[in-house]
Amino acid sequence: MERNDDNMLITHFNLLGVIVAYVMLAISLWLSTDVPLSTKGYWAIGILMLTVSLVNFVKYRFDAKLSTDRIARLEEAKNERLLEEYVTDKD
């Protein structure tokens, strides 16, 4: 349970950082540029698409890592079972 609580704390802290960064970026775009609102909207769409791409990239990398770990655990369990059968058959 403790590990899950630590993960939730880290996740919430990162989420807070992302929200703060988006708010600061929005304020910066709104106040500091002298471009039409449509251009600002275009920039905002680009930022959101970049964020979605980053989230998907991280998700797919994480899924690939989990898949590799799962296969390694299955292979290890199979090898352990084979060794156990070999040792018990000799007796």
PLY file of the C-alpha trace (Angstrom):
ply
format ascii 1.0
element vertex 91
property float x
property float y
property float z
element edge 90
property int vertex1
property int vertex2
end_header
0.00 0.00 0.00
2.77 2.43 0.85
4.29 2.23 -2.62
0.92 3.06 -4.19
0.58 6.08 -1.88
4.03 7.29 -2.92
3.13 6.87 -6.59
-0.09 8.83 -6.10
1.82 11.62 -4.35
4.34 11.83 -7.19
1.56 11.71 -9.78
-0.38 14.50 -8.10
2.75 16.61 -7.72
3.54 16.20 -11.42
-0.07 16.99 -12.34
0.12 20.16 -10.28
3.33 21.14 -12.08
1.72 20.58 -15.48
-1.33 22.65 -14.52
0.86 25.49 -13.25
2.93 25.38 -16.45
-0.21 25.54 -18.60
-1.62 28.46 -16.61
1.66 30.35 -16.86
1.87 29.63 -20.59
-1.72 30.79 -21.10
-1.08 34.02 -19.22
2.11 34.56 -21.20
0.37 34.03 -24.52
-2.60 36.18 -23.56
-0.71 39.17 -22.16
2.64 39.39 -23.89
1.89 38.95 -27.58
0.24 41.39 -29.96
-1.26 38.86 -32.34
-4.90 38.17 -33.16
-6.92 35.84 -30.97
-7.15 33.29 -33.81
-3.35 32.99 -33.87
-3.30 32.47 -30.12
-5.90 29.75 -30.52
-3.78 28.12 -33.21
-0.79 28.14 -30.84
-2.93 26.67 -28.06
-4.11 23.84 -30.32
-0.49 23.11 -31.24
0.50 22.99 -27.57
-2.37 20.65 -26.72
-1.53 18.35 -29.64
2.10 18.27 -28.54
1.00 17.35 -25.03
-1.24 14.53 -26.27
1.60 13.21 -28.43
3.95 13.25 -25.45
1.45 11.43 -23.25
0.93 8.77 -25.92
4.68 8.37 -26.44
5.26 7.84 -22.72
2.31 5.44 -22.50
3.54 3.28 -25.37
7.08 3.20 -23.96
5.69 2.20 -20.56
3.52 -0.52 -22.14
6.50 -1.89 -24.05
8.55 -2.02 -20.84
5.74 -3.81 -19.00
5.40 -6.31 -21.83
9.12 -7.05 -21.79
9.08 -7.48 -18.01
6.05 -9.79 -18.20
7.71 -11.99 -20.82
10.89 -12.17 -18.74
8.91 -13.22 -15.66
7.09 -15.92 -17.64
10.38 -17.27 -18.98
11.88 -17.25 -15.49
8.86 -19.11 -14.05
9.01 -21.67 -16.87
12.73 -22.27 -16.30
12.20 -22.59 -12.56
9.40 -25.11 -13.09
11.58 -27.14 -15.47
14.44 -27.18 -12.97
12.08 -28.19 -10.17
10.69 -31.05 -12.28
14.21 -32.18 -13.16
15.30 -32.20 -9.52
12.19 -34.04 -8.29
12.41 -36.64 -11.07
15.98 -37.57 -10.09
14.96 -38.53 -6.54
0 1
1 2
2 3
3 4
4 5
5 6
6 7
7 8
8 9
9 10
10 11
11 12
12 13
13 14
14 15
15 16
16 17
17 18
18 19
19 20
20 21
21 22
22 23
23 24
24 25
25 26
26 27
27 28
28 29
29 30
30 31
31 32
32 33
33 34
34 35
35 36
36 37
37 38
38 39
39 40
40 41
41 42
42 43
43 44
44 45
45 46
46 47
47 48
48 49
49 50
50 51
51 52
52 53
53 54
54 55
55 56
56 57
57 58
58 59
59 60
60 61
61 62
62 63
63 64
64 65
65 66
66 67
67 68
68 69
69 70
70 71
71 72
72 73
73 74
74 75
75 76
76 77
77 78
78 79
79 80
80 81
81 82
82 83
83 84
84 85
85 86
86 87
87 88
88 89
89 90
